[in-house]
Amino acid sequence: MAIQKLWKKGLIGALAISMLAACSDSSSGANEVNGDLTLEEITTKAKEEGTVNSVGMPDTWANWVETWEELGTEYSLKHKDTDMSSAEELAKFEAEKDDATADIGDVGIAFGPIAKDKGLTLPYKTSYWDEIPDWAKDDEGHWIVGYTGTISFLTDKNNVKDAPKSWEDLKNGDYTVSIGDALTANQAQFAILAAAMAFGGDESNIQPGIDFFAELAKQGRLQGDPSVANLEKGEIDVAILWDFNALGYRHQIDEDRFDVVIPKEGSVTSGYATIINKYAKNPHAAMLAREYILSDAGQENLAKGYARPIRDKVDLPQDVKDLLLPANMYNNAQPVKDQKKWEETTKQIPQLYQEQVLIHAK
């Protein structure tokens, strides 16, 4: 019965799924999942495990709540999430190892290769492999992007008379700006890249972005954490966020109170990828979760949370399409052109931001 429901939801692209082996070093203590398993077999084992524990995939982020609820309804999987940054997720996987409390995580794309290089991931391709763009997946399935986001401005119109539409507007304003913790958070690091791109930089030269935020810090304008609570209290004038977060926060607080735009000079589009913990106590449940995330139903759930699906063949209902920003706002948004260079740059951001930006923060 469960498999029939999967077919109706578009979850099975092919019944037989190639399962890639986890680390074969038995001394590592990692869970080993070897051989070719059908989705039916994965589903059976996932039900036996009965639980999937995630990190960085809270209910309020990109509408994860519906996916977790549906996994519970369809497969009786209990779920618990601990929210944390991408860097913290990798640190948790590495620190806990055989005492793993997390099975699956959602990280910024730059952290996927890092997790693989550290030997922290269990590869699994899913039946939607051929529909995932090459830039959005690891060749062996160690990480796979599930949805994309583009850096945007969320402006509290109660505090700001003329909401900024561009980076130049933001630069010339007198209101406070928040990007969060650029030392660890993927979203904040991409905000720096987006600013760099707007002022002539790129993934290998983020100095223009560092300079931009350093100037805001010198003016005392770089403040606060762009959380829903702080936005609701009116403590943040302009938050620089992924579009799905900006739209989601606006919906949670007050649709009429906030303005959301993609800055007109340009912005950066990227993705978030699932990584399955090599040491997962519930590896099959994690695999089934990844499978569901990439299904038609899972992709629609993410779009309901304002995140753009990675699979372009998914036919979203019109009412779901209407939740997203107009397509013409994305005319000057672009993905990272050189992922390797960006991976190297992200390693430098914490020190650059600490030494050149936070030193001026008031």
Secondary structure in CASP SS format (residue, H / E / C, confidence):
PFRMAT SS
TARGET T0000
AUTHOR 0000-0000-0000
METHOD secondary structure of the structure
MODEL  1
M C 1.00
A H 1.00
I H 1.00
Q H 1.00
K H 1.00
L H 1.00
W H 1.00
K H 1.00
K C 1.00
G C 1.00
L C 1.00
I C 1.00
G C 1.00
A C 1.00
L C 1.00
A E 1.00
I E 1.00
S C 1.00
M C 1.00
L C 1.00
A C 1.00
A C 1.00
C C 1.00
S C 1.00
D C 1.00
S H 1.00
S H 1.00
S H 1.00
G C 1.00
A C 1.00
N C 1.00
E C 1.00
V C 1.00
N C 1.00
G C 1.00
D C 1.00
L E 1.00
T E 1.00
L H 1.00
E H 1.00
E H 1.00
I H 1.00
T H 1.00
T H 1.00
K H 1.00
A H 1.00
K H 1.00
E H 1.00
E H 1.00
G C 1.00
T E 1.00
V E 1.00
N E 1.00
S E 1.00
V E 1.00
G C 1.00
M C 1.00
P C 1.00
D C 1.00
T C 1.00
W C 1.00
A C 1.00
N C 1.00
W H 1.00
V H 1.00
E H 1.00
T H 1.00
W H 1.00
E H 1.00
E H 1.00
L H 1.00
G H 1.00
T H 1.00
E H 1.00
Y H 1.00
S C 1.00
L C 1.00
K E 1.00
H E 1.00
K E 1.00
D E 1.00
T E 1.00
D C 1.00
M C 1.00
S C 1.00
S H 1.00
A H 1.00
E H 1.00
E H 1.00
L H 1.00
A H 1.00
K H 1.00
F H 1.00
E H 1.00
A H 1.00
E H 1.00
K H 1.00
D H 1.00
D H 1.00
A C 1.00
T C 1.00
A C 1.00
D C 1.00
I E 1.00
G E 1.00
D E 1.00
V E 1.00
G E 1.00
I C 1.00
A C 1.00
F H 1.00
G H 1.00
P H 1.00
I H 1.00
A H 1.00
K H 1.00
D H 1.00
K C 1.00
G C 1.00
L C 1.00
T E 1.00
L C 1.00
P C 1.00
Y C 1.00
K C 1.00
T C 1.00
S C 1.00
Y C 1.00
W H 1.00
D H 1.00
E H 1.00
I C 1.00
P C 1.00
D H 1.00
W H 1.00
A H 1.00
K E 1.00
D C 1.00
D C 1.00
E C 1.00
G C 1.00
H C 1.00
W E 1.00
I E 1.00
V E 1.00
G E 1.00
Y E 1.00
T E 1.00
G E 1.00
T E 1.00
I E 1.00
S E 1.00
F E 1.00
L E 1.00
T E 1.00
D E 1.00
K C 1.00
N C 1.00
N C 1.00
V C 1.00
K C 1.00
D C 1.00
A C 1.00
P C 1.00
K C 1.00
S C 1.00
W H 1.00
E H 1.00
D H 1.00
L H 1.00
K H 1.00
N H 1.00
G C 1.00
D C 1.00
Y C 1.00
T C 1.00
V E 1.00
S E 1.00
I C 1.00
G C 1.00
D C 1.00
A C 1.00
L C 1.00
T C 1.00
A C 1.00
N H 1.00
Q H 1.00
A H 1.00
Q H 1.00
F H 1.00
A H 1.00
I H 1.00
L H 1.00
A H 1.00
A H 1.00
A H 1.00
M H 1.00
A H 1.00
F C 1.00
G C 1.00
G C 1.00
D E 1.00
E C 1.00
S C 1.00
N E 1.00
I C 1.00
Q H 1.00
P H 1.00
G H 1.00
I H 1.00
D H 1.00
F H 1.00
F H 1.00
A H 1.00
E H 1.00
L H 1.00
A H 1.00
K H 1.00
Q C 1.00
G C 1.00
R C 1.00
L E 1.00
Q C 1.00
G C 1.00
D C 1.00
P C 1.00
S C 1.00
V H 1.00
A H 1.00
N H 1.00
L H 1.00
E H 1.00
K C 1.00
G C 1.00
E C 1.00
I C 1.00
D C 1.00
V E 1.00
A E 1.00
I E 1.00
L E 1.00
W E 1.00
D H 1.00
F H 1.00
N H 1.00
A H 1.00
L H 1.00
G H 1.00
Y H 1.00
R H 1.00
H H 1.00
Q H 1.00
I H 1.00
D C 1.00
E C 1.00
D C 1.00
R C 1.00
F E 1.00
D E 1.00
V E 1.00
V E 1.00
I C 1.00
P C 1.00
K C 1.00
E C 1.00
G C 1.00
S E 1.00
V E 1.00
T E 1.00
S E 1.00
G E 1.00
Y E 1.00
A E 1.00
T E 1.00
I E 1.00
I E 1.00
N E 1.00
K C 1.00
Y C 1.00
A C 1.00
K C 1.00
N C 1.00
P H 1.00
H H 1.00
A H 1.00
A H 1.00
M H 1.00
L H 1.00
A H 1.00
R H 1.00
E H 1.00
Y H 1.00
I H 1.00
L C 1.00
S C 1.00
D H 1.00
A H 1.00
G H 1.00
Q H 1.00
E H 1.00
N H 1.00
L H 1.00
A H 1.00
K H 1.00
G C 1.00
Y C 1.00
A C 1.00
R E 1.00
P E 1.00
I C 1.00
R C 1.00
D C 1.00
K C 1.00
V C 1.00
D C 1.00
L C 1.00
P C 1.00
Q H 1.00
D H 1.00
V H 1.00
K H 1.00
D C 1.00
L C 1.00
L C 1.00
L C 1.00
P C 1.00
A H 1.00
N H 1.00
M H 1.00
Y H 1.00
N C 1.00
N C 1.00
A E 1.00
Q E 1.00
P E 1.00
V C 1.00
K C 1.00
D C 1.00
Q H 1.00
K H 1.00
K H 1.00
W H 1.00
E H 1.00
E H 1.00
T H 1.00
T H 1.00
K H 1.00
Q H 1.00
I H 1.00
P H 1.00
Q H 1.00
L H 1.00
Y H 1.00
Q H 1.00
E H 1.00
Q H 1.00
V C 1.00
L H 1.00
I H 1.00
H H 1.00
A C 1.00
K C 1.00
END
